[in-house]
Amino acid sequence: MSKLNAEQRKARDNERFSQRVDERRVKGEDVVAYVLANNKAFKFLTKEEKFSFKERQATLQEEATIKAQQRLKLKEQEELERIQAEFTEK
């Protein structure tokens, strides 16, 4: 087996992603969910699927931001409670 150069690897990978997207489409599976998990397959989506992908990606990013903010607030609250507990013990 010979080694592939970068261009050949890219062509091989693109063919694989294209096949996987097409297989999922034929099976009626959620193609956008697959692309959310593997961004390299994005270019094989239809225009409508790309729009759906961008909407869902924005929603996921917004949810992640909200969760991160909640974790930060919780961490700050725990730190504040820890400091208050230290002062009340003394």
Backbone hydrogen bonds, N-H to C=O, Kabsch-Sander energy under -0.5 kcal/mol:
donor,donor_aa,acceptor,acceptor_aa,energy
9,R,5,N,-2.5
10,K,6,A,-2.4
11,A,7,E,-2.2
12,R,8,Q,-2.4
13,D,9,R,-2.9
14,N,10,K,-2.7
15,E,11,A,-2.1
16,R,12,R,-2.1
17,F,13,D,-2.7
18,S,14,N,-2.5
19,Q,15,E,-2.3
20,R,16,R,-2.5
21,V,17,F,-2.5
22,D,18,S,-2.4
23,E,19,Q,-2.8
24,R,20,R,-2.2
25,R,21,V,-2.3
26,V,22,D,-2.5
27,K,23,E,-2.2
28,G,24,R,-0.8
28,G,25,R,-0.7
29,E,24,R,-2.4
31,V,29,E,-1.1
34,Y,30,D,-1.3
35,V,31,V,-2.1
36,L,32,V,-2.3
37,A,33,A,-1.5
38,N,34,Y,-1.4
41,A,38,N,-1.8
42,F,39,N,-1.8
44,F,41,A,-1.8
45,L,42,F,-1.9
50,K,46,T,-2.5
51,F,47,K,-1.9
52,S,48,E,-2.4
53,F,49,E,-2.8
54,K,50,K,-2.4
55,E,51,F,-2.1
56,R,52,S,-2.7
57,Q,53,F,-2.8
58,A,54,K,-2.2
59,T,55,E,-2.2
60,L,56,R,-2.6
61,Q,57,Q,-2.5
62,E,58,A,-2.4
63,E,59,T,-2.6
64,A,60,L,-2.3
65,T,61,Q,-2.3
66,I,62,E,-2.4
67,K,63,E,-2.5
68,A,64,A,-2.3
69,Q,65,T,-2.3
70,Q,66,I,-2.4
71,R,67,K,-2.5
72,L,68,A,-2.2
73,K,69,Q,-2.5
74,L,70,Q,-2.5
75,K,71,R,-2.6
76,E,72,L,-2.6
77,Q,73,K,-2.6
78,E,74,L,-2.7
79,E,75,K,-2.3
80,L,76,E,-2.5
81,E,77,Q,-2.5
82,R,78,E,-2.3
83,I,79,E,-2.4
84,Q,80,L,-2.6
85,A,81,E,-2.3
86,E,82,R,-1.8
87,F,83,I,-1.8
88,T,84,Q,-2.1
89,E,85,A,-1.5
90,K,86,E,-1.0
